[in-house]
Amino acid sequence: MTLRRVALLVATVAGLVFGSGAADAAPPAAGSDGAGDSYYPQDGNGGYDVADYHLTVGYNPATHQLRGDQVITARATESLRSFNLDLEGLTVDSVRVNGKVAAFSRNGEHELTVTPQRPLRRGEGIVAEVVYHGVPAPISDPLLGDNGWQYSASGGAFVAGEPHSAATWYPVNDTPKDKATFHLSITVPKEWGVIANGREVGTHGNTHVWAEETPVVPYMTTVGIEQWEFQRGRLGDGTPVVSAFAPGTSDATKAAEARLPEILDFLASKFGPYPIDAAGGIFLAEPIGFSLETMSRPIYSGRAGNIQTIVHENAHQWYGDSVAVEDWKDVCLNECFASYAQWLWSEAKDGQDLDTRYRSTVASASAQFWAGKLYDMGPGKEFTSVYSKGPMALHALRRQIGDNAFNLVLRTWPALHRNENASLPEFQRYVERVSHQSLQGFFDAWFYGNSKPADQYLYPGSLKPQA
Ligand SMILES: [Zn+2]
């Protein structure tokens, strides 16, 4: 991640100089080449809003060759002379905008700049079609390992990565701020099976069609090509469940996933109705360094097919998928909550006393534990303290405001921001409104600070040490 950050900074400076010159010339202007995230400013682009991706892919596991035809339906949010998409590597063969051949160029780290024959008016509909091919390659991350399109030992392939993933296999507005529906049609040789996000539309010959109708952040999209064993069912409300297991998946993992309806029922009792139109899981054989909350169907490392991980990734469907981060510095809104969902599961299903768990964690916490930040932790440090200090902060918050207010917050926040983005400071204001408490000191101590909270915030309510 260090090298990548240096490259991004250089690209940002160049982009700013370039951008201001172009903007001064005359409207319509070039759309921004970044969506302005605090940590990954080049990710995503400005000037348009995507409504739908309709991706047609042919993939040959023997040669690793992928051919793609991506149709992006979007709307211009400003007058555009040109606009950018994100694409890592791969070769672009042609681009059309609203049916007409468009000029394109590749530049920066992953920019594909598209210049239509005539400028686009603000508010105008855009249908952009990109035809491309090549051998997809993952992005290497020093903390998480490979991200994006990856190859499995079986000869198959799968997609998993955060914060970078989607641009390794299709042209995209690669930012959490631009959600869209995702339709995938993928053709693979007949001996291979396919799993992806959303609902299984059908298989015609060697072509497999999947549709995610819940607007999804690009890095939450996935596909898996493997000799899958499928497990299919329905939730109580009829929502389809499809899970896929790579060869060699243990019976214990299959038994854990078979409890998914119970897990989603439990999570719905805490977080409100399940906000996604399908459910399931993708269980890899590869022991990759992480599991990920890909929408409707989390993807699990070969090391991680256990109940606690399944609870965690499915909690993200509310906290992370349906409500996505506004900026990567808000990642606690995903991870602190998914981690606390595991605590709630242990409390409800295993009778664990969470106050005892909390106190013993405090007793054994190192200086490094307290030094970790839950907000604005810095790029490359998003996935450190949120799993350990994160659930502690939420348990302390629960004792600070009481179960009634806390449960109300947990249940109503996802509905308030459904299919949208949110920030941690917005969450603070919402908790203050619900609890009728000023919580600046509490949030400073737990979420914004990097030292052990003072006793008044460390031991609120029933957490007070017994005399
Ligand atoms: Zn997580």
Residues whose N, C-alpha, C, O or C-beta is under 5 A from the ligand:
A	BS01	ZN	E335 A338
